[in-house]
Amino acid sequence: MRLDARVPVLAVQLGASAVLSPAYAHSGGLDFFGCHWDHQLNSYHCHEGAYTGKSYRSEEAFAQERRQLENTGESTDGIRRQSERPDKSIIERSSSAPAEKSPLAGWTGLVVVIADGDTSDVLRDGRPVKVRIASIDTPERGQPWSKRAKQATAELTFKKQVRVLPKEVDRYGRTVADVFLPSGHSLGQVLVANGLAWYYREYSSETLLGKLERSARAAGKGLWADPSLVPPWEWRKGGGSQ
């Protein structure tokens, strides 16, 4: 199975005749950089955040500019306007004691462990944090497609920098978060669209994931090729048997 990491920007059938780009449509579907693919302008265009008003001929061009900013020490989250840069003299006068970071503050870190398709360890300030991808559920160990889902997550993220935007800390101490690939694509969306994860409706109201799941199911992608496969939450309730 060939994994398509570009799925969130590919066209998905939303109705009988309408075809839109689900991740970047004008109907509010901006990515976390505040940008989307503008079909009218045929360019990657930004409406919010630090890149507001800028257009790029492709997402690759946008990613290249971001990499250049990283190489020059700029923020990987976007271009800081001069007026938005902090006054160094104020920082130097502030307390030298490090401020305690909120567990729900976003960060960019290196993926060092792949536990399964939806759970990884991501470094934060040099320490691994167990991160569970929000709003999706991949097959459990022992289920068909479990190894393939884990392999896909490893191919996309292992030893790579990802952006983590936490939503909560669950009862197991895991940080439940949206995880974004170096390209800016949502890892959860990529897995669902390729038929390697279910949309976890019980814990999410994200309509885009539902559309991507329906498209994957209709195309018989990945786990949807097996009509007998049960969702992992039912597998867990049954004690790990189908």
Secondary structure, DSSP 8 states (H G I E B T S, - for coil): ----TTGGGS-EE-SSS-EE-TTT-TTT---TTSEEEETTTTEEEE-SGGGTT-EESSHHHHHHHHHHHHHTT--TT----GGGS--HHHHHHS-SS-----TTS-EEEEEEEEEETTEEEEEETTEEEEEEETTEE---TTSTTHHHHHHHHHHHHBTSEEEEEEEEE-TTS-EEEEEE-TTS-BHHHHHHHTTSSEE-GGG---HHHHHHHHHHHHHT-GGGG-TT---HHHHHHTTS--
